[in-house]
Structure formats: C-alpha cells, structure tokens
Amino acid sequence: MTPALKLSPAAFSVTNQRSKSALVPSVSILNTNFFASCSLRPLYLTRLDDPHTFELKPRRQLLDFRCAASAADDKESKAEVLPASSEAAQKLKISIYFATWWALNVIFNIYNKKVLNAFPYPWLTSTLSLACGSAMMLFSWVTCLVEAPKTDLDFWKALFPVAVAHTIGHVAATVSMSKVAVSFTHIIKSAEPAFSVLVSRFILGESFPMPVYLSLLPIIGGCGLAAATELNFNMIGFMGAMISNLAFVFRNIFSKRGMKGKSVSGMNYYACLSIMSLVILTPFAIAMEGPQMWAAGWQKALADVGPNVLWWIGAQSVFYHLYNQVSYMSLDQISPLTFSIGNTMKRISVIVSSIIIFRTPVRPVNALGAAIAIFGTFLYSQAKQ
C-alpha cells in the first residue's frame, strides 16, 4: 500500500485575497521526517470535490488537494516491460505445445499402424485407446495431480452428441488405417475443411466468402488425385477416412454449440469426452468383434511378433490420449485459425514420417496430389481469417 497524506484546506490552499494576479499558496508546517521519507517517490495531485466549497463565491473558492506518495510498485514498474516479455513467453509456450502435439501424434500413428498390422482389430484398438486415457485422467483426479472438473447434468447432456461424433470419427479413422497406409489416411483426412464448409453451408445455412469456396478446389482435387494414384487403394480404408472427416466436423459443431458458458479446461474437457466415448464404444466393439476374435488374434500376434505387441498396444494407447490432450490444451491458448494451421502442419509431419518409417511406395503423381490437397488446406485457413 502506498502511503497517502491528505492536507486540509488550511494546510495547502490557494486564495485570491489581495491581488487577482498573485496567487500565493500557504503551506502549513509539516512533519519533515515524514516528508523526507516520501521525497523519493513521485507525487501526484488530485482534486477533491468537497460539497462545502460550492457554497463559497467563485473567487473565494478553496481548492482542496490530496497529496499522495505513490511508490511505483511492481505492477506499475513492469507495465512497460511485461507486454513484450509476456508476448514472447506466450509464443514460446505455443511453440512448445505445437512441437509436443506433432511429435506425440507422429509417435501414436507409428505405433497404431504397428498394432493394426499385427493385431487387425480396430474396434478393440480404439476402445483400448479411450480406456487408457480415461484411466490416466481418473488417476490424476483421485490423486489430485489435476484438479477435477466441476460438472453437472447439463454438462454431460451437452457433451453426449460431441462424444457420439468423436467415437464415430475415432473408430472410422482406425478402421481406415487398418486397411491402407497411414499417409493415405491422412491425405484423405486433410479434406476435413471441405466437409466443414459443405456441412455448414447446406445443413446449417451458413455462408462463406468466395475465397473460402475457391480454396476447396485444390483440397478436393488434390485428394482425388492422391486417391486415384494410390498403389494400395482400398475402398474400406477410403470410406473410413471420409466418414472420420464428416464425424469430426459434427463433433466440432456440437462442441461449439453445447459448451458455451462452460468453464472446463481443455485437459479436463477431453478427459470427460474420452470417458463418455468409452462408455458408448465398448458395447459396439464387443458386438462387432467380440472376445473370441480377440483371443484368436492375440495368439496369432504373439506368434508372429512376440511380446513386443503388448508394448505397442500400450504405447499407442498412451500416446493417443496425450496428443489429443495437448491439442485441446493448445486450443485454450490460441485462436481456431492458428489451431487449423497447426493441424495442417501436423498432417504433413505424419505423412512424411510414416512414408519414411514404413517405406511406403509413393508415385510422383500421388505425392503431387497430396501436396496440392495440403496446400489447399493452408489456403482455406488463410481465407477464413
């Protein structure tokens, strides 16, 4: 607290008793020790509107001032320095989020493809990913490593359609990667902006500027060219990626509509989403594949790969949750436009790394189609700015 000294009208007043042109302030005797202690601090004067002063004549009006010593405290002294330093710190924080997000996503896709090659059961693989993330967050809440979210029934009602769309998109993407190369799945998934615009235009009735519509041409054309020249084209893999695109578009729409006014952090929001998606997915996974198929597939995986398959399943489950969690945490810090650009760059890193690691054969025309689609996605993010 900065010390303040209020001087009475008799202590510091300006009067016009003798001469209209001479204003002589009279200052009473003050405590010099106190004044000396305040002399090193900047002084400011503020007028107090004393109701008694309005009763005086204009020429005889006394002006009452407050004399306060203001020590430039930490907040004020850093006012000119903090914006630049905080902006730099924020950029560094976002860069770390992006680098972590991309790295975790690349690792997940690599282990996920390894698991699906040895254990081709995408419904169970998807369920294990959600179960691992749910268990991690429940443990964090119980041990108070992370503060548990404060939710109510309305929160879970609003989350339900988001969880349904998230579940469909997650399973469809996993089915796609079980049938085709990781690079092909992500090339098709780069067409998600086109699905977003089309759904918003024809279902929600939203309109967009002409540059947004024009940016869809290279996205659709590039994905079509990449699909037509794919050496290992599979219709189930192609349709899985397309369904995943559509499901994630609806997930984003439901999320924006249902979560308005909800104060839940990105980390806890995705944790709740994983838990509800796990509840929705588990009975469908049992119905689609079942314990008998899983047991037979597990024996074959152990015979072909050995115990490493267990490590691969654990790694893909952990990294799936981590990369999604970091992406939701980064969304708390950046705008949707920046997030869209980061998502586009993430696909480039996944496509390139998967081609190198799995030695996926790529034709020049196929690579050209992928480049055009990704470039169209970048144009889309700029056109929506």
C-alpha positions in Angstrom: 0.0 0.0 0.0 1.4 3.4 -0.9 1.3 6.0 2.0 -1.1 8.9 1.3 -1.1 12.3 3.1 -4.2 14.4 3.0 -3.7 18.1 3.6 -6.5 20.1 4.9 -7.6 23.4 3.3 -5.6 25.3 5.8 -2.5 23.2 5.1 -2.5 23.8 1.4 -4.8 26.4 -0.1 -4.8 28.9 -2.9 -6.7 32.1 -2.2 -7.2 35.4 -4.0 -7.4 37.8 -1.1 -5.2 40.7 -2.0 -4.4 40.5 -5.7 -6.2 38.9 -8.6 -2.9 38.4 -10.4 -0.9 37.0 -7.5 -1.7 33.5 -6.2 0.3 32.7 -3.2 -0.1 29.2 -1.7 0.3 28.9 2.0 1.7 25.7 3.3 1.4 24.8 7.0 4.3 23.3 8.9 4.5 19.6 8.1 6.4 16.7 9.6 9.7 17.0 7.8 10.7 13.5 8.7 7.7 12.0 7.0 8.1 14.3 4.0 11.7 13.2 3.7 10.7 9.6 3.6 8.3 10.3 0.8 10.5 12.7 -1.2 12.0 9.9 -3.3 8.6 8.9 -4.5 6.7 10.6 -7.3 3.8 12.9 -6.2 0.5 13.4 -7.9 -2.3 15.8 -7.1 -6.0 15.1 -7.3 -8.8 17.5 -6.6 -11.4 16.5 -4.1 -14.9 17.8 -4.8 -15.8 19.0 -1.3 -19.5 19.9 -1.2 -18.7 22.8 1.2 -16.6 24.5 -1.5 -19.7 25.0 -3.7 -21.2 27.3 -1.0 -18.4 29.8 -1.4 -18.2 32.5 -4.0 -16.3 31.6 -7.2 -13.4 34.0 -6.3 -13.2 32.8 -2.7 -13.5 29.1 -3.5 -11.0 26.9 -1.7 -9.4 24.2 -3.7 -8.7 21.1 -1.7 -6.0 18.8 -2.9 -4.8 15.4 -1.9 -1.1 14.9 -1.8 -0.1 11.2 -2.0 3.2 9.5 -2.4 3.0 6.7 -4.9 5.8 4.2 -4.8 5.9 2.7 -8.3 5.1 -0.8 -7.3 6.0 -4.0 -9.2 2.8 -4.0 -11.3 3.3 -0.4 -12.4 7.0 -0.5 -12.9 6.7 -3.6 -15.1 3.8 -2.2 -17.1 6.0 -1.2 -20.0 8.1 -4.3 -19.8 5.5 -7.1 -19.3 3.7 -6.9 -22.6 6.8 -7.6 -24.7 8.1 -10.3 -22.3 4.7 -11.9 -21.8 4.1 -12.0 -25.6 7.5 -13.7 -26.1 6.7 -16.2 -23.3 3.2 -16.9 -24.9 4.8 -17.5 -28.3 7.3 -19.9 -26.7 4.5 -21.7 -24.9 2.5 -22.1 -28.1 5.6 -23.3 -29.9 6.2 -26.0 -27.2 2.5 -27.0 -27.4 2.7 -27.4 -31.2 6.0 -29.3 -31.2 4.8 -31.6 -28.5 1.4 -32.1 -30.3 3.1 -33.0 -33.6 5.7 -35.3 -32.0 3.1 -37.2 -30.0 0.8 -37.6 -33.0 3.6 -39.0 -35.1 4.6 -41.5 -32.4 0.9 -42.5 -32.0 0.4 -43.1 -35.7 3.6 -45.2 -35.9 2.6 -47.5 -33.0 -1.0 -47.6 -34.1 -0.1 -48.9 -37.5 2.3 -51.4 -36.0 -0.5 -52.7 -33.7 -3.0 -52.9 -36.6 -0.6 -54.8 -38.8 0.0 -57.4 -36.1 -3.5 -57.3 -34.5 -6.0 -56.1 -37.1 -8.9 -55.4 -34.8 -9.7 -51.6 -35.0 -12.7 -51.7 -32.7 -10.8 -53.1 -29.8 -7.7 -50.9 -30.6 -9.9 -47.8 -30.5 -11.5 -49.0 -27.2 -8.2 -49.5 -25.6 -7.0 -46.0 -26.6 -10.0 -44.4 -24.9 -9.8 -46.7 -21.9 -6.1 -45.9 -21.3 -6.8 -42.1 -21.4 -9.8 -42.4 -19.1 -7.8 -44.4 -16.6 -4.9 -41.9 -16.7 -7.2 -38.9 -16.0 -9.2 -40.7 -13.3 -6.0 -41.5 -11.5 -4.9 -37.8 -11.9 -8.2 -36.6 -10.3 -8.1 -39.1 -7.5 -4.5 -38.3 -6.6 -5.1 -34.6 -7.0 -2.4 -34.3 -9.6 -5.0 -32.5 -11.7 -8.0 -30.6 -10.3 -11.2 -32.5 -11.1 -13.7 -30.5 -13.2 -16.9 -29.2 -11.7 -19.6 -30.7 -13.9 -23.4 -31.1 -13.7 -26.1 -33.0 -15.6 -26.4 -30.2 -18.2 -22.7 -30.5 -18.9 -22.9 -34.3 -19.7 -26.1 -33.7 -21.7 -24.3 -31.2 -23.9 -21.2 -33.5 -24.1 -23.2 -36.5 -25.3 -23.6 -35.6 -29.0 -19.9 -34.5 -29.0 -18.9 -37.9 -27.6 -21.0 -39.8 -30.2 -19.4 -37.9 -33.1 -15.9 -38.3 -31.5 -16.4 -42.0 -31.1 -17.5 -42.5 -34.8 -14.6 -40.4 -36.1 -12.1 -42.2 -33.9 -13.2 -45.7 -34.9 -13.6 -44.8 -38.6 -10.0 -43.4 -38.7 -8.7 -46.5 -37.0 -10.6 -48.8 -39.5 -9.1 -46.7 -42.3 -5.5 -47.1 -41.0 -6.0 -50.9 -40.6 -6.7 -51.1 -44.4 -4.4 -48.6 -46.0 -1.2 -46.7 -45.4 -1.1 -44.1 -42.7 0.0 -41.5 -45.3 -3.1 -42.2 -47.4 -5.5 -41.9 -44.5 -4.1 -38.5 -43.5 -4.1 -37.3 -47.1 -7.9 -38.0 -47.2 -8.3 -36.6 -43.8 -6.8 -33.3 -45.0 -10.1 -32.8 -46.8 -11.8 -32.1 -43.5 -12.2 -28.4 -44.2 -14.2 -29.2 -47.3 -16.6 -31.2 -45.2 -16.8 -28.4 -42.7 -17.8 -25.8 -45.3 -20.3 -28.1 -47.1 -22.0 -29.1 -43.8 -22.1 -25.6 -42.6 -23.5 -24.3 -45.9 -26.1 -26.9 -46.7 -27.2 -28.1 -43.2 -26.6 -25.1 -41.0 -27.3 -22.5 -43.7 -24.1 -20.5 -43.1 -22.4 -18.6 -46.0 -18.7 -18.0 -46.6 -16.7 -15.6 -48.7 -15.8 -16.6 -52.2 -12.1 -17.2 -51.3 -13.2 -19.9 -48.9 -15.1 -21.8 -51.6 -12.2 -21.4 -54.0 -9.8 -22.9 -51.5 -11.9 -26.1 -51.6 -11.0 -26.8 -55.2 -7.3 -27.7 -54.6 -8.3 -29.7 -51.5 -10.9 -31.8 -53.3 -8.7 -32.0 -56.5 -5.6 -33.0 -54.6 -7.3 -35.6 -52.5 -8.9 -37.1 -55.6 -5.6 -37.2 -57.5 -3.9 -38.9 -54.5 -6.7 -41.4 -54.1 -6.7 -42.3 -57.9 -3.0 -42.9 -57.9 -2.7 -44.7 -54.6 -1.0 -48.1 -55.2 -2.7 -49.8 -52.2 -6.1 -48.3 -52.6 -8.8 -49.9 -50.5 -12.4 -48.8 -50.5 -13.0 -49.6 -46.8 -9.9 -47.6 -45.9 -11.0 -44.7 -48.2 -14.6 -44.6 -46.8 -13.3 -44.9 -43.2 -11.2 -41.7 -43.7 -14.2 -39.9 -45.3 -16.6 -40.9 -42.5 -14.0 -39.8 -40.0 -13.9 -36.4 -41.6 -17.6 -36.0 -41.5 -17.9 -37.2 -37.9 -15.2 -34.8 -36.7 -16.9 -31.9 -38.4 -20.1 -32.6 -36.5 -18.1 -33.1 -33.3 -16.8 -29.5 -33.7 -20.2 -28.1 -34.4 -21.8 -29.9 -31.4 -18.9 -28.8 -29.2 -19.3 -25.2 -30.1 -23.0 -25.2 -29.5 -23.1 -27.3 -26.4 -20.1 -25.9 -24.5 -20.9 -22.2 -24.5 -20.6 -20.8 -21.0 -19.0 -24.0 -19.6 -15.8 -23.3 -17.6 -13.9 -26.5 -18.1 -10.3 -26.6 -19.1 -9.1 -28.2 -22.3 -7.4 -31.1 -20.4 -10.5 -31.9 -18.4 -12.8 -31.4 -21.3 -11.1 -34.0 -23.3 -10.9 -36.3 -20.3 -14.7 -36.2 -19.9 -15.0 -36.7 -23.6 -12.9 -39.8 -23.5 -14.8 -41.3 -20.6 -18.2 -40.8 -22.3 -16.8 -42.1 -25.7 -15.5 -45.2 -23.9 -19.0 -45.9 -22.4 -20.5 -45.5 -25.9 -17.9 -47.5 -27.8 -17.5 -50.6 -25.5 -20.7 -52.4 -26.3 -20.3 -51.8 -30.1 -16.8 -53.1 -30.0 -17.9 -56.3 -28.3 -20.7 -56.7 -30.8 -18.6 -56.0 -33.9 -15.6 -58.2 -33.0 -16.0 -60.0 -29.7 -13.8 -61.8 -27.2 -13.4 -64.9 -29.4 -12.0 -63.0 -32.3 -9.7 -61.0 -30.0 -8.4 -64.2 -28.3 -7.6 -65.8 -31.7 -6.0 -62.6 -33.0 -3.9 -62.2 -29.8 -2.5 -65.7 -30.2 -1.5 -65.0 -33.8 0.1 -61.7 -32.9 2.2 -63.3 -30.2 3.3 -66.0 -32.6 4.2 -63.5 -35.3 5.6 -60.6 -33.4 6.2 -61.8 -29.8 5.8 -59.8 -26.6 6.5 -56.6 -28.4 2.9 -56.4 -29.5 2.0 -55.7 -25.9 4.3 -52.8 -25.7 3.0 -51.4 -29.0 -0.6 -51.6 -27.7 0.3 -49.8 -24.5 2.3 -47.1 -26.4 -0.4 -46.4 -29.0 -3.0 -46.1 -26.2 -0.9 -43.7 -24.1 0.2 -41.5 -27.0 -3.3 -41.3 -28.4 -4.5 -39.7 -25.2 -1.5 -37.5 -24.8 -1.6 -36.0 -28.3 -5.3 -35.3 -28.1 -4.9 -33.8 -24.7 -2.1 -31.5 -25.8 -4.2 -30.4 -28.8 -7.1 -29.4 -26.6 -4.7 -27.6 -24.2 -3.2 -25.7 -27.1 -6.7 -24.8 -28.3 -7.2 -23.0 -24.9 -4.2 -20.7 -25.8 -4.6 -20.0 -29.5 -7.3 -19.0 -32.0 -9.2 -21.5 -34.1 -7.3 -20.2 -37.2 -3.9 -20.9 -35.6 -5.1 -24.3 -34.5 -6.3 -25.1 -38.1 -2.9 -24.2 -39.5 -1.2 -26.3 -36.8 -3.4 -29.2 -37.6 -2.4 -28.9 -41.3 1.3 -28.9 -40.4 0.7 -31.9 -38.2 -0.6 -33.9 -41.1 2.5 -33.1 -43.1 4.7 -34.4 -40.3 2.7 -37.6 -40.0 2.6 -38.2 -43.8 6.3 -37.7 -44.3 7.4 -39.6 -41.2 5.1 -42.6 -42.0 6.4 -42.8 -45.6 10.0 -42.9 -44.3 9.4 -45.4 -41.4 7.1 -47.8 -43.2 8.8 -47.3 -46.6 5.5 -46.7 -48.3 5.8 -46.6 -52.1 4.7 -43.3 -53.4 4.3 -42.3 -57.1 5.3 -38.7 -58.1 1.7 -38.1 -59.2 0.5 -39.4 -55.8 2.9 -37.1 -54.0 1.7 -34.1 -56.1 -1.9 -34.8 -55.2 -1.0 -34.8 -51.5 0.9 -31.6 -51.8 -2.0 -29.9 -53.6 -4.5 -31.0 -51.0 -2.4 -29.8 -48.1 -1.7 -26.5 -49.9 -5.4 -26.1 -50.4 -5.9 -26.7 -46.7 -3.5 -23.9 -45.9 -5.3 -21.6 -48.3 -8.6 -22.4 -46.6 -7.2 -21.5 -43.2 -6.0 -18.2 -44.6 -9.3 -17.5 -46.4 -11.3 -18.0 -43.2 -9.2 -15.4 -41.3 
